[in-house]
Amino acid sequence: MAVASKHGAIAEIAEAISGTLQARGLEATLVERDQVPGLDRFDAVILGSAVYYGKWLSSARSFVTDRSAELASRPLWLFSCSPLGDPPMPDTDPDVLAAMAATGAREHHVFAGRTDRADLAPPPEGARRPAIPSPREAFRGRDAVTAWADHIADSLVGSVEREVATVS
């Protein structure tokens, strides 16, 4: 699983997805995004990114651009995590739509995240501090993450010979 996270919420979601896949009998490897080996050892990939100002992080966009051929050659699922909004922001990011077109991703799912005002940088990001609850909220939506990971596992059980890449 590959993820781009700025404040850790995406990494928490990636760990939950990886744990669910492992519980379903799949070998799921959680790898840091910048240390992903060639994808040829993985049967499937799950790629996620935090969303800021309505866009995926540049590191996630670069990952798709740099590895689009590798990603397109195996089952791929995309997810986003938006710290604001309940329900989370809708799936309107043009980068996600472009990533889906370039890779043939099976689907994209948006999860609610969490943000602590203390984690935010000075403006412009920190300018939103008054609208963000504090102290740090607990990881939200664990049931939704588990359900989505089960859905992915249903697609892969019996067809995966090696492992699923879980990159954070």
CYANA upper distance limits for C-alpha pairs under 8 A (distance plus 0.5 A):
  1 MET  CA     14 ALA  CA      7.36
  1 MET  CA     18 SER  CA      8.16
  1 MET  CA     28 ALA  CA      8.37
  1 MET  CA     29 THR  CA      7.59
  1 MET  CA     30 LEU  CA      6.51
  1 MET  CA     31 VAL  CA      7.49
  1 MET  CA     45 VAL  CA      5.85
  1 MET  CA     46 ILE  CA      4.69
  1 MET  CA     47 LEU  CA      5.84
  1 MET  CA     48 GLY  CA      8.09
  1 MET  CA    164 VAL  CA      7.41
  1 MET  CA    165 ALA  CA      4.70
  1 MET  CA    166 THR  CA      2.60
  1 MET  CA    167 VAL  CA      4.30
  1 MET  CA    168 SER  CA      7.21
  2 ALA  CA     30 LEU  CA      8.32
  2 ALA  CA     31 VAL  CA      7.56
  2 ALA  CA     32 GLU  CA      7.64
  2 ALA  CA     33 ARG  CA      5.94
  2 ALA  CA     36 VAL  CA      8.47
  2 ALA  CA     45 VAL  CA      7.70
  2 ALA  CA     46 ILE  CA      6.42
  2 ALA  CA     47 LEU  CA      4.73
  2 ALA  CA     48 GLY  CA      6.46
  2 ALA  CA    165 ALA  CA      7.44
  2 ALA  CA    166 THR  CA      5.75
  2 ALA  CA    167 VAL  CA      3.68
  2 ALA  CA    168 SER  CA      5.59
  3 VAL  CA     10 ILE  CA      7.07
  3 VAL  CA     11 ALA  CA      7.41
  3 VAL  CA     14 ALA  CA      7.70
  3 VAL  CA     32 GLU  CA      8.14
  3 VAL  CA     33 ARG  CA      6.60
  3 VAL  CA     47 LEU  CA      5.86
  3 VAL  CA     48 GLY  CA      4.74
  3 VAL  CA     49 SER  CA      5.70
  3 VAL  CA     60 ALA  CA      7.42
  3 VAL  CA    166 THR  CA      8.28
  3 VAL  CA    167 VAL  CA      5.91
  3 VAL  CA    168 SER  CA      4.67
  4 ALA  CA     10 ILE  CA      7.47
  4 ALA  CA     11 ALA  CA      8.47
  4 ALA  CA     33 ARG  CA      7.36
  4 ALA  CA     48 GLY  CA      6.76
  4 ALA  CA     49 SER  CA      4.98
  4 ALA  CA     50 ALA  CA      6.69
  4 ALA  CA     57 LEU  CA      7.03
  4 ALA  CA     59 SER  CA      6.85
  4 ALA  CA     60 ALA  CA      6.00
  4 ALA  CA    168 SER  CA      6.69
  5 SER  CA      9 ALA  CA      7.30
  5 SER  CA     10 ILE  CA      5.72
  5 SER  CA     11 ALA  CA      6.84
  5 SER  CA     49 SER  CA      6.55
  5 SER  CA     50 ALA  CA      5.95
  5 SER  CA     57 LEU  CA      8.34
  5 SER  CA    168 SER  CA      7.69
  6 LYS  CA     50 ALA  CA      7.42
  7 HIS  CA    115 THR  CA      7.69
  7 HIS  CA    119 ASP  CA      7.36
  8 GLY  CA     12 GLU  CA      6.87
  9 ALA  CA     13 ILE  CA      6.89
  9 ALA  CA     50 ALA  CA      8.31
  9 ALA  CA     81 CYS  CA      7.94
  9 ALA  CA    113 GLY  CA      6.17
  9 ALA  CA    114 ARG  CA      6.66
  9 ALA  CA    115 THR  CA      8.35
  9 ALA  CA    139 PHE  CA      7.65
 10 ILE  CA     14 ALA  CA      6.60
 10 ILE  CA     48 GLY  CA      7.47
 10 ILE  CA     49 SER  CA      7.04
 10 ILE  CA     50 ALA  CA      6.68
 10 ILE  CA     80 SER  CA      8.37
 10 ILE  CA     81 CYS  CA      6.82
 10 ILE  CA    113 GLY  CA      7.95
 10 ILE  CA    168 SER  CA      8.01
 11 ALA  CA     15 GLU  CA      6.66
 11 ALA  CA    168 SER  CA      6.04
 12 GLU  CA     16 ALA  CA      6.80
 12 GLU  CA    139 PHE  CA      7.97
 13 ILE  CA     17 ILE  CA      6.69
 13 ILE  CA    142 ARG  CA      8.30
 13 ILE  CA    145 VAL  CA      7.36
 14 ALA  CA     18 SER  CA      6.54
 14 ALA  CA     30 LEU  CA      8.06
 14 ALA  CA     48 GLY  CA      8.29
 14 ALA  CA    166 THR  CA      7.19
 14 ALA  CA    167 VAL  CA      7.97
 14 ALA  CA    168 SER  CA      7.14
 15 GLU  CA     19 GLY  CA      6.52
 15 GLU  CA     30 LEU  CA      7.72
 16 ALA  CA     20 THR  CA      6.70
 16 ALA  CA    142 ARG  CA      8.07
 16 ALA  CA    145 VAL  CA      7.53
 16 ALA  CA    146 THR  CA      7.42
 17 ILE  CA     21 LEU  CA      6.73
 17 ILE  CA    145 VAL  CA      7.05
 17 ILE  CA    146 THR  CA      6.91
 17 ILE  CA    149 ALA  CA      5.78
 18 SER  CA     22 GLN  CA      6.67
 18 SER  CA     28 ALA  CA      6.07
 18 SER  CA     29 THR  CA      7.62
 18 SER  CA     30 LEU  CA      7.31
 18 SER  CA    149 ALA  CA      8.44
 18 SER  CA    166 THR  CA      6.90
 19 GLY  CA     23 ALA  CA      6.61
 19 GLY  CA     28 ALA  CA      8.29
 20 THR  CA     24 ARG  CA      6.82
 20 THR  CA    146 THR  CA      6.82
 20 THR  CA    149 ALA  CA      6.64
 20 THR  CA    150 ASP  CA      7.30
 21 LEU  CA     25 GLY  CA      7.13
 21 LEU  CA     26 LEU  CA      5.93
 21 LEU  CA     27 GLU  CA      7.77
 21 LEU  CA     28 ALA  CA      6.84
 21 LEU  CA    149 ALA  CA      6.98
 21 LEU  CA    150 ASP  CA      7.58
 21 LEU  CA    153 ALA  CA      6.45
 22 GLN  CA     26 LEU  CA      5.38
 22 GLN  CA     27 GLU  CA      6.24
 22 GLN  CA     28 ALA  CA      6.45
 24 ARG  CA    150 ASP  CA      8.31
 24 ARG  CA    153 ALA  CA      7.28
 24 ARG  CA    157 VAL  CA      8.34
 25 GLY  CA    157 VAL  CA      8.20
 26 LEU  CA    153 ALA  CA      8.14
 26 LEU  CA    157 VAL  CA      7.52
 26 LEU  CA    160 VAL  CA      8.11
 26 LEU  CA    163 GLU  CA      7.30
 26 LEU  CA    164 VAL  CA      7.91
 27 GLU  CA    162 ARG  CA      7.63
 27 GLU  CA    163 GLU  CA      5.26
 27 GLU  CA    164 VAL  CA      6.70
 28 ALA  CA    163 GLU  CA      6.09
 28 ALA  CA    164 VAL  CA      5.17
 28 ALA  CA    165 ALA  CA      6.49
 28 ALA  CA    166 THR  CA      6.74
 29 THR  CA    163 GLU  CA      7.50
 29 THR  CA    164 VAL  CA      6.73
 29 THR  CA    165 ALA  CA      5.69
 29 THR  CA    166 THR  CA      5.62
 29 THR  CA    167 VAL  CA      7.87
 30 LEU  CA    165 ALA  CA      6.95
 30 LEU  CA    166 THR  CA      4.61
 30 LEU  CA    167 VAL  CA      5.40
 30 LEU  CA    168 SER  CA      7.05
 31 VAL  CA     35 GLN  CA      7.23
 31 VAL  CA     36 VAL  CA      6.71
 31 VAL  CA    165 ALA  CA      7.79
 31 VAL  CA    166 THR  CA      6.36
 31 VAL  CA    167 VAL  CA      4.51
 31 VAL  CA    168 SER  CA      6.18
 32 GLU  CA     36 VAL  CA      6.93
 32 GLU  CA    167 VAL  CA      5.49
 32 GLU  CA    168 SER  CA      4.88
 33 ARG  CA    167 VAL  CA      5.64
 33 ARG  CA    168 SER  CA      5.67
 36 VAL  CA    167 VAL  CA      7.49
 39 LEU  CA     70 GLU  CA      6.97
 39 LEU  CA     71 LEU  CA      8.25
 39 LEU  CA    165 ALA  CA      8.38
 40 ASP  CA     70 GLU  CA      8.06
 41 ARG  CA    162 ARG  CA      7.45
 41 ARG  CA    163 GLU  CA      7.84
 42 PHE  CA    162 ARG  CA      6.63
 42 PHE  CA    163 GLU  CA      5.60
 42 PHE  CA    164 VAL  CA      5.95
 42 PHE  CA    165 ALA  CA      6.36
 43 ASP  CA     74 ARG  CA      6.71
 43 ASP  CA     75 PRO  CA      7.73
 43 ASP  CA    160 VAL  CA      6.48
 43 ASP  CA    161 GLU  CA      7.50
 43 ASP  CA    162 ARG  CA      6.48
 43 ASP  CA    163 GLU  CA      6.18
 43 ASP  CA    164 VAL  CA      6.25
 43 ASP  CA    165 ALA  CA      8.29
 44 ALA  CA     74 ARG  CA      5.95
 44 ALA  CA     75 PRO  CA      5.33
 44 ALA  CA     76 LEU  CA      6.42
 44 ALA  CA    160 VAL  CA      8.39
 44 ALA  CA    163 GLU  CA      7.61
 44 ALA  CA    164 VAL  CA      5.35
 44 ALA  CA    165 ALA  CA      6.79
 45 VAL  CA     71 LEU  CA      7.77
 45 VAL  CA     74 ARG  CA      7.81
 45 VAL  CA     75 PRO  CA      6.91
 45 VAL  CA     76 LEU  CA      5.42
 45 VAL  CA     77 TRP  CA      7.08
 45 VAL  CA    164 VAL  CA      6.23
 45 VAL  CA    165 ALA  CA      5.35
 45 VAL  CA    166 THR  CA      7.14
 46 ILE  CA     76 LEU  CA      6.19
 46 ILE  CA     77 TRP  CA      5.32
 46 ILE  CA     78 LEU  CA      6.37
 46 ILE  CA     79 PHE  CA      8.25
 46 ILE  CA    164 VAL  CA      8.18
 46 ILE  CA    165 ALA  CA      7.00
 46 ILE  CA    166 THR  CA      6.46
 46 ILE  CA    167 VAL  CA      8.12
 47 LEU  CA     76 LEU  CA      7.94
 47 LEU  CA     77 TRP  CA      6.77
 47 LEU  CA     78 LEU  CA      5.37
 47 LEU  CA     79 PHE  CA      6.85
 47 LEU  CA    166 THR  CA      7.91
 47 LEU  CA    167 VAL  CA      7.61
 48 GLY  CA     60 ALA  CA      7.96
 48 GLY  CA     78 LEU  CA      6.03
 48 GLY  CA     79 PHE  CA      5.04
 48 GLY  CA     80 SER  CA      5.93
 48 GLY  CA     81 CYS  CA      8.18
 49 SER  CA     56 TRP  CA      6.24
 49 SER  CA     57 LEU  CA      6.80
 49 SER  CA     60 ALA  CA      6.54
 49 SER  CA     79 PHE  CA      7.13
 49 SER  CA     80 SER  CA      5.53
 49 SER  CA     81 CYS  CA      6.90
 50 ALA  CA     56 TRP  CA      6.45
 50 ALA  CA     57 LEU  CA      6.76
 50 ALA  CA     80 SER  CA      6.13
 50 ALA  CA     81 CYS  CA      5.29
 50 ALA  CA     82 SER  CA      6.63
 51 VAL  CA     55 LYS  CA      5.62
 51 VAL  CA     56 TRP  CA      5.22
 51 VAL  CA     57 LEU  CA      6.91
 51 VAL  CA     80 SER  CA      6.93
 51 VAL  CA     81 CYS  CA      6.41
 51 VAL  CA     82 SER  CA      5.64
 51 VAL  CA     83 PRO  CA      8.12
 52 TYR  CA     56 TRP  CA      7.08
 52 TYR  CA     57 LEU  CA      7.54
 52 TYR  CA     82 SER  CA      7.74
 54 GLY  CA     92 THR  CA      8.48
 54 GLY  CA     93 ASP  CA      6.67
 55 LYS  CA     93 ASP  CA      6.26
 55 LYS  CA     94 PRO  CA      8.28
 55 LYS  CA     95 ASP  CA      7.35
 56 TRP  CA     60 ALA  CA      7.02
 56 TRP  CA     61 ARG  CA      7.15
 56 TRP  CA     80 SER  CA      8.07
 56 TRP  CA     93 ASP  CA      7.99
 56 TRP  CA     95 ASP  CA      7.26
 56 TRP  CA     96 VAL  CA      7.85
 57 LEU  CA     61 ARG  CA      7.03
 58 SER  CA     62 SER  CA      6.52
 59 SER  CA     63 PHE  CA      6.62
 60 ALA  CA     64 VAL  CA      6.91
 61 ARG  CA     65 THR  CA      6.76
 61 ARG  CA     95 ASP  CA      7.52
 61 ARG  CA     99 ALA  CA      8.22
 62 SER  CA     66 ASP  CA      6.36
 63 PHE  CA     67 ARG  CA      6.45
 63 PHE  CA     68 SER  CA      8.39
 64 VAL  CA     68 SER  CA      5.65
 64 VAL  CA     71 LEU  CA      8.06
 64 VAL  CA     99 ALA  CA      6.89
 64 VAL  CA    103 THR  CA      8.39
 65 THR  CA     99 ALA  CA      8.45
 67 ARG  CA     71 LEU  CA      6.53
 68 SER  CA     72 ALA  CA      6.43
 68 SER  CA    102 ALA  CA      6.82
 68 SER  CA    103 THR  CA      6.08
 69 ALA  CA     73 SER  CA      6.92
 69 ALA  CA    103 THR  CA      7.54
 70 GLU  CA     74 ARG  CA      7.80
 71 LEU  CA     75 PRO  CA      8.14
 71 LEU  CA     76 LEU  CA      7.11
 71 LEU  CA    103 THR  CA      6.26
 72 ALA  CA     76 LEU  CA      7.91
 72 ALA  CA    102 ALA  CA      7.82
 72 ALA  CA    103 THR  CA      4.68
 72 ALA  CA    104 GLY  CA      6.25
 72 ALA  CA    105 ALA  CA      7.74
 73 SER  CA    103 THR  CA      8.45
 75 PRO  CA    105 ALA  CA      7.39
 75 PRO  CA    106 ARG  CA      7.38
 76 LEU  CA    103 THR  CA      8.23
 76 LEU  CA    104 GLY  CA      8.02
 76 LEU  CA    105 ALA  CA      5.30
 76 LEU  CA    106 ARG  CA      6.39
 76 LEU  CA    107 GLU  CA      8.26
 77 TRP  CA    105 ALA  CA      6.01
 77 TRP  CA    106 ARG  CA      6.06
 77 TRP  CA    107 GLU  CA      5.91
 77 TRP  CA    108 HIS  CA      6.66
 78 LEU  CA    105 ALA  CA      7.38
 78 LEU  CA    106 ARG  CA      8.44
 78 LEU  CA    107 GLU  CA      6.70
 78 LEU  CA    108 HIS  CA      5.04
 78 LEU  CA    109 HIS  CA      7.00
 79 PHE  CA    108 HIS  CA      5.63
 79 PHE  CA    109 HIS  CA      5.12
 79 PHE  CA    110 VAL  CA      6.10
 79 PHE  CA    111 PHE  CA      7.89
 80 SER  CA    108 HIS  CA      8.09
 80 SER  CA    109 HIS  CA      6.84
 80 SER  CA    110 VAL  CA      5.23
 80 SER  CA    111 PHE  CA      6.64
 81 CYS  CA     88 PRO  CA      8.23
 81 CYS  CA    110 VAL  CA      6.23
 81 CYS  CA    111 PHE  CA      5.30
 81 CYS  CA    112 ALA  CA      6.07
 81 CYS  CA    113 GLY  CA      5.89
 82 SER  CA     88 PRO  CA      6.45
 82 SER  CA     89 MET  CA      6.82
 82 SER  CA    110 VAL  CA      7.79
 82 SER  CA    111 PHE  CA      7.03
 82 SER  CA    112 ALA  CA      5.86
 82 SER  CA    113 GLY  CA      5.92
 82 SER  CA    114 ARG  CA      8.31
 83 PRO  CA     88 PRO  CA      8.07
 83 PRO  CA    112 ALA  CA      6.34
 83 PRO  CA    113 GLY  CA      4.76
 83 PRO  CA    114 ARG  CA      5.25
 83 PRO  CA    115 THR  CA      6.33
 84 LEU  CA     88 PRO  CA      7.09
 84 LEU  CA     89 MET  CA      7.81
 84 LEU  CA    112 ALA  CA      7.66
 84 LEU  CA    113 GLY  CA      7.73
 84 LEU  CA    114 ARG  CA      7.97
 84 LEU  CA    132 ILE  CA      8.19
 85 GLY  CA     89 MET  CA      6.49
 85 GLY  CA    112 ALA  CA      7.57
 86 ASP  CA    112 ALA  CA      7.19
 87 PRO  CA    112 ALA  CA      7.33
 88 PRO  CA    110 VAL  CA      7.06
 88 PRO  CA    111 PHE  CA      6.53
 88 PRO  CA    112 ALA  CA      5.40
 89 MET  CA    110 VAL  CA      7.82
 90 PRO  CA    110 VAL  CA      7.72
 91 ASP  CA     96 VAL  CA      8.44
 91 ASP  CA    108 HIS  CA      8.42
 91 ASP  CA    109 HIS  CA      8.27
 91 ASP  CA    110 VAL  CA      7.35
 92 THR  CA     96 VAL  CA      8.24
 92 THR  CA     97 LEU  CA      8.11
 93 ASP  CA     97 LEU  CA      7.02
 94 PRO  CA     98 ALA  CA      6.57
 95 ASP  CA     99 ALA  CA      6.54
 96 VAL  CA    100 MET  CA      6.61
 96 VAL  CA    108 HIS  CA      8.45
 97 LEU  CA    101 ALA  CA      6.77
 98 ALA  CA    102 ALA  CA      6.57
 99 ALA  CA    103 THR  CA      6.52
 99 ALA  CA    104 GLY  CA      8.49
 99 ALA  CA    105 ALA  CA      8.16
100 MET  CA    104 GLY  CA      5.84
100 MET  CA    105 ALA  CA      5.43
100 MET  CA    106 ARG  CA      8.32
100 MET  CA    107 GLU  CA      8.17
100 MET  CA    108 HIS  CA      8.48
101 ALA  CA    105 ALA  CA      7.89
111 PHE  CA    141 GLY  CA      7.52
111 PHE  CA    144 ALA  CA      8.25
111 PHE  CA    145 VAL  CA      8.02
112 ALA  CA    140 ARG  CA      6.93
112 ALA  CA    141 GLY  CA      7.06
113 GLY  CA    139 PHE  CA      7.26
113 GLY  CA    140 ARG  CA      6.79
114 ARG  CA    136 ARG  CA      7.72
114 ARG  CA    137 GLU  CA      6.44
114 ARG  CA    138 ALA  CA      7.74
114 ARG  CA    139 PHE  CA      7.01
114 ARG  CA    140 ARG  CA      7.70
115 THR  CA    119 ASP  CA      7.68
115 THR  CA    132 ILE  CA      7.51
115 THR  CA    133 PRO  CA      8.10
115 THR  CA    134 SER  CA      8.46
115 THR  CA    136 ARG  CA      6.86
115 THR  CA    137 GLU  CA      7.55
116 ASP  CA    120 LEU  CA      7.66
116 ASP  CA    132 ILE  CA      7.64
116 ASP  CA    133 PRO  CA      7.36
116 ASP  CA    134 SER  CA      6.05
116 ASP  CA    135 PRO  CA      6.60
116 ASP  CA    136 ARG  CA      5.10
116 ASP  CA    137 GLU  CA      7.65
117 ARG  CA    126 GLY  CA      8.17
117 ARG  CA    129 ARG  CA      5.98
117 ARG  CA    132 ILE  CA      6.73
117 ARG  CA    133 PRO  CA      7.54
117 ARG  CA    134 SER  CA      6.57
117 ARG  CA    135 PRO  CA      8.10
117 ARG  CA    136 ARG  CA      8.31
120 LEU  CA    125 GLU  CA      6.90
120 LEU  CA    126 GLY  CA      5.68
120 LEU  CA    129 ARG  CA      7.99
121 ALA  CA    125 GLU  CA      6.31
121 ALA  CA    126 GLY  CA      5.59
122 PRO  CA    126 GLY  CA      5.06
122 PRO  CA    127 ALA  CA      7.58
123 PRO  CA    127 ALA  CA      5.30
124 PRO  CA    128 ARG  CA      8.27
128 ARG  CA    132 ILE  CA      7.28
133 PRO  CA    137 GLU  CA      8.06
141 GLY  CA    145 VAL  CA      6.83
142 ARG  CA    146 THR  CA      6.62
143 ASP  CA    147 ALA  CA      6.60
144 ALA  CA    148 TRP  CA      6.68
145 VAL  CA    149 ALA  CA      6.63
146 THR  CA    150 ASP  CA      6.58
147 ALA  CA    151 HIS  CA      6.76
148 TRP  CA    152 ILE  CA      6.87
149 ALA  CA    153 ALA  CA      6.61
150 ASP  CA    154 ASP  CA      6.59
151 HIS  CA    155 SER  CA      7.15
152 ILE  CA    156 LEU  CA      6.94
153 ALA  CA    157 VAL  CA      6.21
156 LEU  CA    160 VAL  CA      6.34
160 VAL  CA    164 VAL  CA      8.42
